[in-house]
């Protein structure tokens, strides 16, 4: 099974602590508006992060292996490259050996994305395109690359060919390019960008999720993000592993018992609270 995948051309980053580790990749969620790497809370056999409504975020994926891997990113049950209802056999991103990169939004074309941002479930991209059932989870399906041993007399030729492909050449195999979103989904995507001033006001209001409403991922403002095509042949039809991270607001995670609520520390009388003797209040 041969298909055309995307390779991110953004600056490479190295993974740090708090990653959800699989055998092939580590996955982290980063708050792009000031909170850094989001802490992952283990509960009931899952990993959770707490998002802040209105904040942009990105998904950092790090290849832990010495070979290329392909990663298919699902956000709220939607493929982050094509906009289709997510399936592991769709388009994804190819990471080189030990490479790490951040995916910060829904891919619009080979040079732009619409930013991932935490928002009310009702304003999420998935809900606004009629697919609200899987809002609240980020998933990465990972595939190994099929690399049959070449004949000895072809080693040099293949090595040169691979070196050329890693230089960023776009493949001419258009049949395997990411499928365009459906007209309905595209119309919803255009609405989510806030083309009309009234829609901008409605979307901004929806970002502040009412108390108790779950978080989702919105279709944020467009940003530059460059990618190029590359070829990748999967070694199996099913992913080698799937790494998932669930998310919601901190208050919702606390209400569900995922994140413990802080316990108030009772105050104790202090023998020496400091300072000099003050005059007592004047009695009336």
C-alpha positions in Angstrom: 0.0 0.0 0.0 1.7 3.1 -1.2 0.5 6.6 -0.4 1.6 10.2 -0.4 2.1 11.8 3.0 3.0 15.2 4.3 6.3 16.1 5.8 6.4 19.2 8.1 8.9 21.8 7.1 8.7 23.8 10.4 11.7 24.1 12.7 12.4 20.9 14.6 12.0 20.7 18.4 13.1 18.2 20.9 10.8 16.5 23.4 10.8 17.3 27.1 9.1 15.9 30.1 5.4 15.0 30.6 5.1 13.2 27.2 2.6 10.4 26.7 5.1 7.8 25.6 4.4 5.0 23.1 6.9 2.5 21.7 7.4 4.6 18.6 6.5 8.2 19.5 6.0 10.6 22.4 3.0 12.9 22.3 2.6 16.2 24.2 0.0 19.0 24.2 1.4 22.6 24.4 -0.4 25.7 25.3 0.8 28.3 22.8 -0.5 31.3 24.8 1.7 31.1 27.8 1.3 27.9 29.8 3.9 25.8 28.0 3.6 22.0 28.1 0.3 20.9 29.6 0.6 18.5 32.6 -0.8 15.1 31.8 -3.0 13.5 34.5 -3.4 9.7 34.5 -6.8 8.5 35.5 -8.8 5.3 34.6 -6.2 4.1 32.3 -6.1 7.3 30.2 -4.1 10.5 30.1 -5.8 13.9 30.4 -4.8 17.5 30.0 -6.6 20.7 31.2 -7.1 23.3 28.5 -8.1 27.0 28.8 -10.9 28.3 26.6 -9.6 30.7 24.0 -6.0 29.5 24.2 -4.3 28.1 21.1 -2.5 24.8 21.4 -0.2 22.5 19.4 0.5 18.8 19.4 4.2 17.9 19.7 5.1 14.4 18.3 8.6 13.0 18.7 9.8 9.9 16.8 11.6 7.7 19.3 13.1 5.4 16.7 16.0 5.3 14.3 13.7 5.0 11.2 11.0 7.1 9.6 7.5 6.7 10.9 4.2 8.1 9.7 1.8 9.7 12.1 -1.9 10.3 11.4 -3.3 13.0 13.7 -6.9 12.9 14.8 -8.4 15.8 16.8 -12.0 15.4 18.0 -12.4 12.5 15.6 -11.3 14.6 12.6 -8.2 14.1 10.5 -6.1 17.3 11.0 -4.7 17.1 7.4 -7.8 16.4 5.3 -10.7 17.3 7.5 -12.3 13.9 7.0 -13.8 11.8 9.8 -10.6 10.3 11.1 -9.4 6.9 10.0 -5.8 5.5 10.5 -5.5 4.8 6.7 -5.7 8.5 5.8 -3.0 11.2 5.2 -0.6 12.1 7.9 2.8 13.5 8.7 6.2 11.7 8.2 8.9 12.1 10.8 12.5 11.3 10.3 14.6 9.2 12.8 14.4 10.9 16.2 12.7 13.9 14.7 10.3 16.1 16.7 7.8 18.6 15.4 4.7 20.6 16.4 1.4 20.5 14.6 -0.5 23.6 15.5 -3.6 23.5 13.4 -5.9 22.2 10.8 -4.0 22.0 7.5 -5.6 24.3 4.9 -3.0 23.9 2.2 0.8 23.3 1.9 1.6 26.7 3.4 -1.2 27.5 6.0 -3.1 26.1 8.9 -6.1 27.2 10.9 -4.9 27.2 14.5 -6.1 24.7 17.1 -7.8 26.5 20.0 -9.7 25.4 23.0 -13.3 26.4 22.8 -16.8 25.4 23.8 -17.9 22.0 22.4 -20.7 23.6 20.5 -18.2 25.9 18.7 -15.7 23.1 18.0 -14.8 22.4 14.3 -16.1 18.9 14.7 -19.5 20.0 16.1 -19.9 22.7 13.5 -19.4 20.2 10.7 -21.9 17.8 12.2 -19.5 15.4 14.1 -19.7 16.2 17.8 -19.6 12.6 19.1 -15.8 12.4 19.6 -15.0 15.9 20.8 -12.4 15.9 23.6 -9.7 13.5 22.5 -6.5 13.8 20.5 -5.1 10.7 18.9 -2.0 9.8 16.9 -1.9 6.5 14.9 1.7 5.5 14.1 3.0 3.3 11.2 6.4 1.9 10.5 7.9 2.1 7.0 8.3 -0.9 4.8 12.0 -1.1 3.9 12.8 -4.4 2.0 16.6 -5.0 1.8 17.8 -3.8 -1.7 20.1 -5.9 -3.9 23.7 -5.1 -3.2 24.3 -3.7 -6.7 21.5 -1.1 -6.2 22.5 0.2 -2.7 24.2 3.3 -4.1 21.4 4.2 -6.4 18.7 3.8 -3.7 20.7 5.8 -1.2 21.0 8.6 -3.7 17.3 8.5 -4.4 16.4 8.6 -0.7 18.8 11.5 -0.2 17.0 13.4 -3.0 13.5 12.7 -1.5 14.6 14.0 1.9 15.6 17.3 0.3 11.9 18.4 0.1 11.0 17.4 -3.4 7.2 17.2 -4.0 6.0 13.9 -5.4 4.0 13.9 -8.7 1.7 11.1 -7.5 -1.4 13.2 -7.2 -3.7 10.2 -6.6 -2.6 9.9 -3.0 -2.8 13.6 -2.0 -5.0 14.5 0.9 -8.7 14.4 0.0 -10.4 17.8 0.0 -13.0 18.5 2.6 -16.6 18.1 1.6 -18.4 21.3 0.5 -20.4 21.3 3.7 -17.3 21.0 5.8 -15.5 23.7 3.8 -18.4 26.1 4.2 -18.4 25.4 8.0 -14.6 26.0 8.0 -15.0 29.3 6.3 -17.7 30.3 8.8 -15.4 29.3 11.7 -12.6 31.7 10.4 -15.0 34.6 11.2 -15.4 36.0 7.7 -18.3 38.0 8.9 -18.0 40.5 11.9 -21.2 39.0 13.5 -19.7 35.5 13.3 -16.5 36.7 14.9 -18.5 38.1 17.9 -20.5 34.8 18.1 -17.3 32.7 18.0 -15.5 34.8 20.6 -18.4 34.5 22.9 -18.6 30.7 22.4 -14.9 30.3 23.4 -15.8 31.0 27.0 -17.6 27.7 27.6 -20.5 27.9 30.0 -19.8 26.2 33.3 -19.9 22.5 32.9 -19.8 22.5 29.0 -17.0 20.3 27.7 -14.1 21.8 25.7 -13.6 21.2 22.0 -11.1 22.3 19.4 -12.0 25.3 17.3 -11.0 26.3 13.8 -8.9 29.4 14.6 -7.1 32.1 12.7 -5.0 31.2 9.7 -1.2 31.0 10.2 1.7 30.2 8.0 2.9 26.6 8.3 4.9 25.0 5.5 4.8 21.3 4.4 5.9 19.3 1.4 4.9 15.9 0.0 6.9 12.8 0.4 6.3 9.1 -0.3 5.8 6.5 2.5 5.0 2.8 2.2 3.4 1.4 5.4 4.5 -2.0 6.5 1.1 -2.9 7.8 -2.5 -1.9 7.1 -3.2 -1.3 10.8 -1.2 1.2 12.9 1.6 -0.2 15.0 0.2 1.9 18.0 -2.3 4.6 18.8 -1.5 7.2 21.4 -4.4 9.1 22.8 -4.8 12.1 25.1 -8.1 13.3 26.4 -8.8 17.0 27.3 -11.3 19.2 29.1 -11.3 22.3 31.3 -9.7 22.1 34.7 -13.0 22.6 36.5 -14.6 19.8 34.5 -11.7 17.4 35.1 -11.9 18.2 38.8 -15.7 17.6 38.9 -15.1 14.2 37.2 -12.4 13.3 39.7 -9.6 13.2 37.1 -7.8 16.1 38.8 -7.9 16.3 42.6 -9.2 19.6 44.0 -6.7 21.5 46.1 -7.4 21.1 49.8 -7.6 24.3 51.8 -4.9 24.6 54.5 -6.4 25.6 57.8 -4.8 28.7 59.4 -3.2 28.3 62.8 -2.7 31.1 65.4 0.8 32.5 65.2 2.7 33.5 68.4 4.8 36.2 66.6 2.9 37.6 63.7 5.4 40.5 63.5 5.0 44.3 63.8 4.6 46.7 66.7 1.6 47.3 69.0 -1.0 49.3 67.2 -3.6 51.6 68.9 -6.9 49.9 69.3 -9.8 51.2 67.2 -11.6 54.2 68.7 -14.8 53.0 70.4 -18.0 54.7 69.3 
